[in-house]
Amino acid sequence: MNGRVLGIELKRSVAPWPGLVVLGGSLAILFLVNGIWWQGTAGWTAQWTTMAMWTRYWLAYWWPLAAGLGAVYGLRDSRSRMTELLTTTPRPAWRRAALPAGAMALAVASGFALVVLVGAVRVALGPTTYLPFGWLPISLVAALALVAAAVFGMGVARAVPSVLTPPALVVFLLMTAVLLRQNMDGTLPSGIAPNRLALLSPAVVEPRDMLLTLSGSVHLGQTLWLLGLLATGFALLSAATRRARLLAVAPVLAGAALALLILPAAPRDSYVVDKTAAGLVCDGPVCVTRANRSHLPDLAPRGKEALRVLRDALGDQAPTSVREETALRALGDNRELSSDAVLINFEDPLIAHATGEDLTRALVAQGLAPNCGPSTVWEGNGQVDLPAQSIAASWALGDHQLEPLRKPDTDQYSQRTWASADAAWEKLMALPPAEQRSRIAQVHAAALSCEDDLAVLTGEASA
């Protein structure tokens, strides 16, 4: 198969269409829809691993379509009524099959590679300075999955030359993807199918944590399964007899059997924490993960200033460090707070979007009245601890009036909440200085115990 013949095949056949669908569809979704994949530290252009995971997430849709378009291509000989003519030529069947299979594989792999290239450029131009190589197997297995699906579709269409084969194959694979689909309901994905079976689908769950990646056993097991699927597709494409078609099923069965032996049985062994990315990089008492070390130059001086303010406000009870939290947490679950450290999360808009004095204020607020359930891009922007945090930070920074950490909303509920906060501020400032300090200490203790810290400020409860 030379380059000139391959070029003609790509120019005059439907081989480029799967690649164009993957490329155009992925870029249309990623750029034209303002989805969750644009937000937070797990956004598709925020880190290398999350970029690879988000581009692979859409394989739940592109994988069945690649198989269906491959089946359309595989019907070419039967539609032109050339099957019997081609079988009489002395050229080996596998060599005849290599040209269309190669054209299809090149097109679909190139389409996906361009999607990854666009994401890689965006990540490289972004603020992150962390460059892992663990993202490469994620993308390489995804490209193999698309190639295997397209060639398998061609082989099925050659074995069952019917106009119903492409749509039936797409529907079957879409239904299979739905049954095998996993969702991030907790700290790790879960679904209705056993974990090993679910991992036969090349699609991954939506990335919610930049520290999660796929384990090596997942890469190996999926590679074996997809190579078996690819081999079966090519064998069906080149098979000339019924016996050859029956034997062609052997590679995919062998690949699936080996994969099921290798793939992890538990989600905790499938989606693992990248220990290198989660390692802490520190500037004195201020530490962030290696994946977010680009934030350290701006965070370090503000963190040290915040620790000084907290020491003046809380004395010996003040935290002694600022640290990015790395514990996995399901949506809606409380954080694991620490009295020794100000825990920060760059998914929290108050931390992620703050600079300068605003960042110092946010760190002081988080140190005095840490919130149990942080407001992240996945959990919405509401934060019930904002009034108490704003009061505590304003007191510690010596403000003459209450300074909200975030501009209050205009709805009636927010107006009532901040009216209560203003009243609590006035009550606090009317107390003697020693009583004010005692009240702030009570707020700190109540927040660490996930109690109502605003009620403590108003004197309606005690820590």
Secondary structure, DSSP 8 states (H G I E B T S, - for coil): --HHHHHHHHHHSSTHHHHHHHHHHHHHHHHHS--GGGSSTTSTTT-HHHHHHHHHHTHHHHHHHHHHHHHHHHTHHHHTT-HHHHHTSSS-HHHHHHHHHHHHHHHHHHHHHHHHHHHHHHHHTSS-----STHHHHHHHHHHHHHHHHHHHHHHHHHS--TTHHHHHHHHHHHHHHHH-EE-SSSS-EESS-HHHHTTSS-------TTEEE-HHHHHHHHHHHHHHHHHHHHHHH--SHHHHHHTTHHHHHHHHHHHHHS-SSGGGTEEE-HHHHSEEEETTEEEEGGGGGGHHHHHHHHHHHHHHHHHHHGGGS--EEEE------TT------SSEEEE-TTSHHHHT--HHHHHHHHHHHHHS--SS---TTT-S--TTHHHHHHHHHHHTT-SS---SS----SHHHHHHHHHHHHHHHHHHHS-HHHHHHHHHHHHHHHHTT--HHHHHHTSS--
